[in-house]
Amino acid sequence: MSSADRLSRQDDRAAHRTKWRRLLKLVLVPIVILVVGSIGLRLAAPHLVSSALVRSALASAVSRWTGHDVSIDDVAEITFWPEPQVTLTGITVSRGKGASRQILGEIDALSASFSLLSAVRGQPRFNAFEFVRPKIRIERGADGGLDWSNEGRLSEAVRSVMPSGAGGQQIETGMDADVGTVDVVDGEVLLVDAASGRNFEARGVTAEIDWPKLSSALSGKASFTYDGAPVSLKLETGAPLLMIGGQDATISVSAEVPGMTGKFAGAVNLRHGIAGSSDIELSLTDVSAVAALAGVRVAGTESWKKASLKTRLIKADDEWRLEDFNFGVNDSRGQGFLAVRRAPDSRPMLSGTLALDHLELEDLLQALSIEIGDRADVRLPSLTRWLDFDLRLSAGTATLTPFELENVGASLIGRGDQLKLVIADSEFLGGSLSARISGTGDGFSEGAELAVMISDARLGDLAKGLALDGPAIAGTGSIDLNARLTGAGWRRNIETMSGTLRISSNAGELQGFDVDGIRRFALDRAYFQLSAAGTGHLDFDRFDMRARFANGSAEIERCVFVGADQSLSFSGIIPYSRKALAMIGELSPSSSAPSEGAVRFFIGGGFADPVISPIPPAASANP
C-alpha cells in the first residue's frame, strides 16, 4: 500500500469521527436541555403553582365527574418529585340542600397525579387517583337501575353510550375523557337495593381499577369483607358504561369466598340479570360454609362436602338452558342438559337429562321433602317449594342405605303438589329392581303409593341389609310390594304403611330352621325355642308367600316351602312393628316320605329366637 493510500484512509476516518461527534451533540444537547428544564420546572413549581388552584381544580373535577356538590377540608400535601401529586383531605360528595341534603360519599384522603405544565397554565389535569377510607353509598332502584340522577360527566357518558362490535362500547368524541387508574384503600360501599328491599355492605374494600378513558375497556380487582367473610373479585369488561347504565354488557368476573371459587364470562344487565349466553364455573370446597354465607340451605344437601359446576348458560325468552352441564358432588361426577322454563301464573319447570357416576337416592328424596329415615327435626326447604320437574336420570351406581343399585335409569315428574319418581330399571343383588313412588302434598304429606318389583335377587343379602332377625331365606327370588304410605320418616313409622307383599323363589333353603330338630323336640316337649332345635336348614324347590299388611302387622295369606321330602307352611299374623310372630306352622311329608307324620305347631315371640309350641294330634282334631 502506498503512502498516499494510507493518508487517504486516515482522512476518511477523521471525517467519520467528526460526523459522529456532531450527531451525538445534536442528540445530547436537546436531552440535556429537556432534563435541566424539567428539573428546573419542578424546582420552580412550588412558586409557579398555587395550592389553592390545585385544590379548586380537583374539587371542580370531582364535581364535574359526579354531578354533585363537593366540599374539601384541606390540601394536605402537594409534591412535585418524582411526579406532581396532590393529596386532599375531608372530601364530601352530597346532593340536595338543607334538611334534604344526602351524603353520597365521604373520603378521608384523595390523592391524584397531575400534569405540571397544565397546572402552570392554570388548568391542571388529574389522573392516577387514590381514595383512602372512602365511604360510598349507591342506590339501586326498583327497576334494577342505578341512580344516576345528576348532570355529571360520567352520567352524561352513561346516557349517551352505544354498543359496538365485539362486546365494546362507543360514545361521541366530545364526551370522551381520560380516567386513568383508581386505587381504593380501606373503603366501605353500601348498596341500597330497592329491588330486593335489602342493603348490602362491603367493608375493608381495597381495589385497583384501570380505566384509561371513558370509551375504553375497564379492568380491576378488589378485596373486601361481606357479612364477616373475605371476598376477592376480578373484573374485566369492554363496555363499562353500558354495564353502569343497566344495558347488556359483556364481562368476565372471577370471585373467591371462603370455601368457593367462581368464574363468569358473558353478558349481564344490572336491571335484568344475565343476558344471552354465558360460561359459568363454580368450585365449592366447603358446601356448608358457602351455604351459611349465602343464607341458603336446601334439603338433601346435608351430606355434601364439596361440589363443582361448569356449564354454558343460555337465556332465551322465558327459558334458561344449561348446556354442556358438568357437575360434581363429593366424589361423584355427572353431565347432561337442564332447562328452566317459567310460564305465566305457574311455578318454574325444571326439565332435562342427567347422567351421574353415583346417585344418593336418600339425598334425592330428602331434596324433594320426602323423609324416609332419621333426619334433623328442623326441616330444610325442599326443591318442591319452588320448582316443578320433568327429569330423566341415569347413574352408574345408586345408594339407598344399606343397598346399592347399578346401571340405574330413572325419571322424576312433579306438577304442583303431585310428584312421581320412577326407577325404570336397575341391577340389584344379582337381579333387577324397578320401583315407582307417587304422591301428593309437601313431602307426600297427603299420602303416597309405592310399588317395588325385584326379580332374581339374592334374598339372603336382602334380609341382611334389612337387618331382619331370625330364619332367613338363602337363594334367588322375586318380590312384589305395593304399599300406601302416610307420614314422614317411614323407617321410624313403618306401621303407617299398608298394602300387599309377595315373595317367591324356585330353589333355596330356609336357614336357621332345623326340621329334624323340630320333629324330635315335638315328640316330648310342650314348647322350646327355635335355636334349641339346632342350626340346620330346610331345602326347598319352591317357595311362595303372600301377605297383606297394615297398622304395623301383616296377615299371612299363604306361605309354603315345598321340598323334595317335605313341605312347610305357615298362617297367622306378624306384628312386624314389634318384631314379633304369631303363626301356626305345619311340617308335612311328601309322597316320597310317607313314614313321617305331619307336625303342627304354634310359633310366636320375637323374630330373633321365637318359641315353638307343638300342637298335639288330639288338639289338632278338635281345635
HELIX and SHEET records of a PDB file:
HELIX    1   1 SER A    3  LEU A   48  1                                  46    
HELIX    2   2 SER A   51  THR A   66  1                                  16    
HELIX    3   3 GLY A   98  SER A  100  5                                   3    
HELIX    4   4 LEU A  116  VAL A  120  1                                   5    
HELIX    5   5 ARG A  153  SER A  160  1                                   8    
HELIX    6   6 GLY A  165  GLY A  167  5                                   3    
HELIX    7   7 THR A  173  MET A  175  5                                   3    
HELIX    8   8 PRO A  240  ILE A  244  1                                   5    
HELIX    9   9 VAL A  287  ALA A  294  1                                   8    
HELIX   10  10 LEU A  361  ALA A  367  1                                   7    
HELIX   11  11 LEU A  383  ARG A  385  5                                   3    
HELIX   12  12 ASP A  442  PHE A  444  5                                   3    
HELIX   13  13 LEU A  459  GLY A  465  1                                   7    
HELIX   14  14 ILE A  494  THR A  496  5                                   3    
HELIX   15  15 VAL A  515  ALA A  522  1                                   8    
HELIX   16  16 LEU A  530  ALA A  533  5                                   4    
HELIX   17  17 TYR A  576  ARG A  578  5                                   3    
HELIX   18  18 PRO A  617  ALA A  621  1                                   5    
SHEET    1   A29 ASP A  69  THR A  79  0                                        
SHEET    2   A29 GLN A  85  ARG A  95 -1                                        
SHEET    3   A29 GLN A 102  PHE A 114 -1                                        
SHEET    4   A29 PHE A 126  ARG A 140 -1                                        
SHEET    5   A29 ASP A 178  ASP A 193  1                                        
SHEET    6   A29 ARG A 198  LYS A 213 -1                                        
SHEET    7   A29 LEU A 218  TYR A 226 -1                                        
SHEET    8   A29 ALA A 229  THR A 237 -1                                        
SHEET    9   A29 ALA A 249  VAL A 257 -1                                        
SHEET   10   A29 MET A 260  ASN A 269 -1                                        
SHEET   11   A29 GLY A 273  LEU A 284 -1                                        
SHEET   12   A29 ALA A 307  ALA A 316 -1                                        
SHEET   13   A29 GLU A 319  VAL A 329 -1                                        
SHEET   14   A29 SER A 332  ARG A 341 -1                                        
SHEET   15   A29 MET A 349  GLU A 360 -1                                        
SHEET   16   A29 ASP A 388  LEU A 400  1                                        
SHEET   17   A29 PHE A 403  ARG A 415 -1                                        
SHEET   18   A29 GLN A 418  PHE A 428 -1                                        
SHEET   19   A29 GLY A 431  THR A 440 -1                                        
SHEET   20   A29 ALA A 448  ARG A 458 -1                                        
SHEET   21   A29 THR A 476  LEU A 485 -1                                        
SHEET   22   A29 SER A 498  SER A 505 -1                                        
SHEET   23   A29 ARG A 542  ALA A 550 -1                                        
SHEET   24   A29 SER A 553  VAL A 562 -1                                        
SHEET   25   A29 GLN A 566  ILE A 574 -1                                        
SHEET   26   A29 ALA A 580  PRO A 589 -1                                        
SHEET   27   A29 VAL A 599  GLY A 606 -1                                        
SHEET   28   A29 VAL A 611  PRO A 614 -1                                        
SHEET   29   A29 PHE A 528  GLN A 529 -1                                        
SHEET    1   B 2 MET A 162  SER A 164  0                                        
SHEET    2   B 2 GLY A 168  GLN A 170 -1                                        
SHEET    1   C 3 ALA A 472  ALA A 474  0                                        
SHEET    2   C 3 GLY A 508  GLN A 511 -1                                        
SHEET    3   C 3 HIS A 537  PHE A 540 -1                                        
END                                                                             
